[in-house]
Amino acid sequence: MGLRSEGARDRPPDDAPAGAPPRVDAAVARFMLGSLVAIAVIVVGAFFALREVAIDEAIGDTRDRVGAEARLVEAAGLRDGIVRADPAALRHLDDLVTAQVLGDSIVRVKLWTRDGRILYSDEPALIGDRYPLGEEERELFDTGGAKAEVSDLDEPENRYERPQGKLLEAHTPIRTPDGTQLLFEIYQRFSSVNASGARLLTALAPPLIGGVVVLVLFQLPLAWTMARRLQRGHRERETLLASAVEASTQERRRIAADLHDGVVQNLAGVAFGLAPLAADAQRRGDGAEAAALREATATLRQGVRDLRTLLVEIHPPNLESAGLRVALSDLLSPLEAAGIDTSLQVEEVPRDGGSGATEHDTLVYRVAREAIRNAQAHAAPRSVSVAVTRPQPACTRLVVTDDGAGFDAEAREQRGAEGHLGLTLLEDLVAQANGSLEVRSAPGAGTTVRLELPAR
């Protein structure tokens, strides 16, 4: 299991280089694209919503229409002989249905008995067939009224309606002249529902879309202003970060110079002065005094060495004068003194004039210093390796690997909460250099810090 921390996690959009301020035109374009998508979603959603409304209205209209057509058939089309399948009664009803009921929207008419027998249909093949009526259709014989729904064309009694496509069917009871109750059924084209929905959408879409467009136009200047502020804030953040880094560098340089020219020189002078005193005490035969002076001298010299190591960590003067290899070697020296195996590989870059550290070298040094410091302080490694390569011209890759204890994501978060933010703080600097910083570790598997700095 690895822990990955990308230094460029807050990169700007794809159309802007990493570390660069976001482009105003790109931000506004994304806003407009999002608005167009929102309009499309609204239109599609409105269409389906209006279509549902149209279906409900169509079902209601079909329910009303079956009542009107049933009254016409009951008054002018039904004869008592229809129950006995009298041919004359059937012809009379068929003439009325064909002339006044069937049309562009109504495509089928059926007349049912209570026991599910079809007494009449404009499709003669259905006459005399029996099919069980549904519970709701049977209830109509007792309660009256009308019922409408979308037709289930998979039912066998609807097999002749299947070529018509989606249909609405409606039922209502009627009576023959002698009072025999029958169930009147019509089938209406569903296409009329789509047409009704399209009409509703055509009527409502222009004001709806127009309102959204006006809202977008009102928001466009606001989006432009916010994008400009974001761009300005990004630049100010870059400036503040650069100023903070420069101030930190200057302060490190000042502290290092003060310590080197003051405390370090004074301690070295005291150690230098104590050495003759120890020799003189030895000549006088005062072994205790000589031992005390030699111990004090050794302590002072070790203090000087420790201070010089600290100066290298605070500000490495040899990075500019001697180059990256020497500076990294100085970082590894305390580990070697502690018995830790070290390995250093540096592919130097030829410099005009022969000296002077590049911006990449400075950042490489800082990341390497933090990685080595963390390994020594927290990982108890047996070996640490540092490799600096140039896979392409002006590109730099740093890999610091140790075989120490390693850590998991929770451990790194805990250390961050406790204030140990060394690599985390460096991530912004890496992002500003268009680079990436990756930390991979797992408990017991060591840690690898990988820095990539591309050509500018």
URKAHU-V975156 format. One record per run of one state. SS is the DSSP state (helix for helix, strand for strand, loop for the rest). FROM is the first residue (numbers start at 1). TO is the last residue. Records with the same first field share a line. If there is no record, write none. Layout:
SS->FROM-TO + FROM-TO
This chain:
loop->1-23 + 77-79 + 83-86 + 102-105 + 113-116 + 122-123 + 127-129 + 131-134 + 144-145 + 151-155 + 159-161 + 165-166 + 176-180 + 190-190 + 284-286 + 315-316 + 322-323 + 338-340 + 347-358 + 380-382 + 390-395 + 403-408 + 418-421 + 433-435 + 442-446 + 454-456
helix->24-76 + 80-82 + 87-101 + 124-126 + 135-143 + 156-158 + 162-164 + 191-283 + 287-314 + 317-321 + 324-337 + 359-379 + 409-417 + 422-432
strand->106-112 + 117-121 + 130-130 + 146-150 + 167-175 + 181-189 + 341-346 + 383-389 + 396-402 + 436-441 + 447-453
